[in-house]
Amino acid sequence: MRFRPCIDLHDGLVKQIVGSTLSGDGHNPTTNFVAEQSPAWFAELYRRDRLTGGHVIKLGPGNDAAARQALAAWPGGMQIGGGINAENAGRWLDAGASHVIVTSYVFRDGLIDWDRLAELLKAVGKERLVLDLSCRRRGDEYLIVTDRWQRFTKIAINPATLAELAGFCDEFLIHAADVEGKCAGIELPLLDILAHHCPIAVTYAGGIRDLDDIKLIGERGRSRVDFTVGSALDIFGGGLKYEALTRNGWVKKI
């Protein structure tokens, strides 16, 4: 288990928002934090501490320049997501991303678009593709959601889905969108599914409040599930110390 850092971009600024309030056009979400520092400042911090495998997420339009700034500050150190498709994926790798993260382009009309997935694999290769399986709960299932977490697909996070999609990517990134940005606790049933049935590297995000939650991820996640922290972290206005994560052995050194 390791800590994966994040840089969430909205309107060109580093922000922390409540994920479930992000509208289809990307405007006016409930915002927990707006950084005074630039995207490059955060990327340079992560570079200093040798934090790899984190992600830059573009939440809507108007974030390309900010994303390029972050990637240039930590070349090869972070992944990029938000509006990625087969046509532009290669350019983001050239801009310094280690991987591209894709959701809506692959999950279309509620299903997996296998032709588009094949196009992505041809463009960047399996080893540089992360599939974002961010989800929301409906009944007893966690269904993958697209279009800024507003549109439900018909695809559930379950052993069969994880096994099938693992053959087409290097990692999974999974936000529990119902609790994203709320600092109200993690989705334990989802974590259990990932811990027992995910065959490749996976990063969980959503609801983390404190070190106790992180320890719980380690225990219930069987030390197999990585994590990212947003609004709870002190560098994003929360109470959880960033330095506590880098001191406690959850950072994979390079």
C-alpha positions in Angstrom: 0.0 0.0 0.0 1.3 3.4 -0.8 0.1 7.0 -0.9 -0.7 8.4 -4.4 -0.8 12.2 -4.5 -3.3 14.2 -6.5 -3.7 17.5 -8.3 -7.3 18.2 -9.1 -7.8 21.1 -11.6 -11.0 23.1 -12.0 -11.1 26.4 -14.0 -7.3 26.2 -14.2 -6.8 26.2 -10.4 -5.9 23.5 -7.9 -9.1 22.7 -6.0 -10.8 20.2 -3.9 -14.5 19.7 -4.6 -17.4 17.4 -3.6 -17.4 15.0 -6.4 -21.1 14.3 -6.5 -21.9 18.0 -7.1 -19.8 18.3 -10.3 -22.4 19.0 -13.0 -22.3 17.7 -16.6 -20.8 21.0 -17.8 -18.3 21.1 -15.0 -19.5 24.4 -13.5 -20.3 25.5 -9.9 -19.5 22.4 -7.8 -19.4 22.5 -4.1 -15.8 23.6 -3.4 -13.9 22.7 -0.2 -10.6 24.4 -1.1 -9.0 26.6 -3.7 -5.2 26.7 -3.6 -3.1 29.9 -3.8 -0.2 27.9 -5.1 0.2 26.9 -8.7 -0.2 23.3 -10.1 3.6 23.3 -10.5 4.1 24.0 -6.8 2.2 20.8 -5.8 4.0 18.7 -8.5 7.4 20.0 -7.3 6.4 19.0 -3.7 5.6 15.5 -4.8 8.8 15.4 -6.8 10.9 16.4 -3.8 9.4 13.6 -1.8 9.7 11.1 -4.7 5.9 10.4 -4.7 5.2 8.6 -8.0 2.0 7.2 -9.4 -0.2 10.1 -8.4 -2.6 11.8 -10.8 -3.5 15.1 -12.3 -7.2 15.3 -13.0 -8.8 17.9 -15.3 -12.3 18.5 -14.0 -13.9 20.1 -17.0 -12.6 22.5 -19.7 -10.0 25.2 -19.3 -7.4 23.1 -17.5 -5.0 22.0 -20.2 -2.4 24.7 -19.5 -2.4 24.0 -15.8 -2.1 20.3 -16.4 0.9 20.8 -18.7 2.5 23.0 -16.0 2.1 20.2 -13.4 3.5 17.5 -15.7 6.4 19.6 -16.7 7.3 20.1 -13.0 7.4 16.3 -12.3 8.0 14.7 -15.7 7.2 11.0 -15.6 6.0 11.2 -12.0 2.3 11.7 -12.5 -0.6 10.3 -14.5 -3.2 12.5 -16.4 -6.9 12.2 -16.6 -9.9 14.2 -17.9 -11.0 14.3 -21.5 -8.4 11.8 -22.7 -9.1 9.9 -25.9 -7.1 7.9 -28.5 -6.4 11.1 -30.5 -4.8 13.2 -27.7 -3.5 10.5 -25.3 0.0 10.4 -27.0 0.4 14.1 -26.7 -0.2 13.9 -22.9 2.5 11.3 -22.6 4.8 13.5 -24.6 3.9 16.3 -22.2 5.4 14.3 -19.3 2.6 12.0 -18.0 3.6 8.5 -17.0 0.1 7.2 -17.9 -3.2 8.4 -19.3 -6.4 7.8 -17.2 -9.6 7.2 -19.2 -13.2 6.7 -18.2 -15.9 8.3 -20.4 -14.2 7.6 -23.7 -14.2 3.9 -23.1 -17.5 3.6 -21.2 -20.1 4.9 -23.6 -23.9 4.5 -23.7 -23.7 2.6 -20.4 -21.4 -0.1 -21.8 -17.8 -0.8 -22.6 -16.9 0.4 -26.1 -14.4 -2.2 -27.1 -13.5 -0.5 -30.3 -12.4 2.6 -28.5 -10.5 0.6 -25.9 -8.6 -1.1 -28.8 -7.8 2.4 -30.2 -6.4 3.5 -26.9 -4.3 0.4 -26.6 -2.9 1.0 -30.1 -2.2 4.6 -29.3 -0.4 4.2 -25.9 -0.1 0.6 -25.0 -1.5 -1.4 -22.1 1.5 -0.5 -19.9 0.7 3.3 -20.0 -3.1 3.1 -19.7 -5.1 3.5 -16.4 -8.8 2.7 -16.5 -10.8 5.0 -14.1 -13.6 2.8 -12.7 -15.0 5.5 -10.4 -18.4 4.4 -9.2 -21.5 5.2 -7.2 -23.7 2.9 -5.2 -27.0 1.8 -6.5 -28.7 -0.8 -4.3 -26.2 -3.4 -3.5 -23.9 -2.7 -6.4 -21.2 -0.1 -7.2 -21.8 1.0 -10.8 -19.2 2.7 -12.9 -20.1 6.4 -13.6 -19.0 8.7 -16.4 -19.3 12.3 -17.5 -17.9 13.8 -14.3 -19.5 11.0 -12.2 -23.1 12.0 -13.1 -24.0 9.2 -15.6 -24.5 5.7 -14.4 -23.3 2.8 -16.7 -24.6 -0.7 -16.5 -21.3 -2.1 -15.4 -20.8 -3.1 -11.8 -17.5 -3.3 -9.9 -17.3 -7.0 -9.3 -14.8 -9.8 -9.7 -15.8 -10.5 -13.3 -15.5 -6.9 -14.4 -12.1 -6.4 -12.6 -10.7 -9.6 -14.1 -11.9 -8.8 -17.6 -10.6 -5.2 -17.7 -7.3 -5.9 -16.0 -6.1 -7.4 -19.2 -6.3 -4.1 -21.0 -4.6 -1.7 -18.6 -1.7 -1.2 -16.2 -3.7 0.0 -13.2 -7.2 1.0 -12.0 -8.1 4.3 -10.3 -11.4 4.1 -8.4 -13.1 7.1 -6.8 -16.0 6.3 -4.5 -17.9 9.3 -6.0 -20.7 9.3 -3.4 -18.3 10.2 -0.6 -15.6 12.0 -2.6 -14.7 15.3 -1.0 -16.9 14.8 2.1 -14.3 13.5 4.6 -17.0 11.4 6.1 -15.5 7.9 5.9 -14.6 5.4 3.3 -16.7 2.9 1.3 -15.8 -0.3 3.1 -17.8 -2.7 0.9 -16.1 -1.3 -2.2 -12.7 -1.6 -0.5 -13.4 -5.3 0.3 -14.2 -6.0 -3.4 -10.9 -4.4 -4.5 -8.9 -6.1 -1.8 -10.1 -9.6 -2.6 -10.7 -9.5 -6.4 -8.5 -6.8 -8.1 -5.7 -8.6 -10.0 -3.6 -5.5 -10.8 -2.6 -2.3 -9.0 -5.5 -0.2 -7.8 -5.8 3.2 -6.1 -8.8 4.0 -4.0 -10.1 7.6 -3.4 -13.1 8.9 -1.5 -14.1 9.8 2.1 -10.7 9.5 3.8 -10.8 11.6 7.0 -7.6 10.7 9.0 -4.8 8.3 9.7 -7.3 5.8 11.2 -9.1 5.6 7.9 -5.7 5.0 6.1 -4.9 2.3 8.6 -8.3 0.7 7.9 -7.5 0.8 4.2 -4.3 -1.1 4.9 -6.1 -3.7 7.0 -9.2 -4.2 5.0 -7.3 -3.7 1.8 -4.9 -6.4 2.8 -2.1 -3.9 2.0 -2.9 -4.4 -1.7 -4.9 -1.2 -2.3 -3.2 2.2 -2.7 -4.9 5.4 -1.7 -5.1 9.0 -2.5 -6.2 11.8 -0.1 -7.8 15.1 -1.1 -9.8 17.4 1.1 -8.6 15.9 4.4 -5.0 16.7 3.7 -3.5 19.9 5.2 -2.0 21.0 1.9 -5.6 21.2 0.7 -7.0 22.8 3.8 -7.7 19.7 5.9 -6.3 18.5 9.2 -4.4 15.4 8.1 -0.7 16.2 7.9 0.9 15.6 4.5 4.2 14.9 6.3 2.6 12.2 8.4 2.0 10.2 5.2 5.6 10.5 4.0 7.0 9.5 7.4 5.0 6.3 8.0 6.3 4.0 5.3 3.4 4.5 2.8 5.7 6.1 0.2 7.4 3.9 -2.3 10.9 5.3 -2.8 12.5 5.4 -6.2 
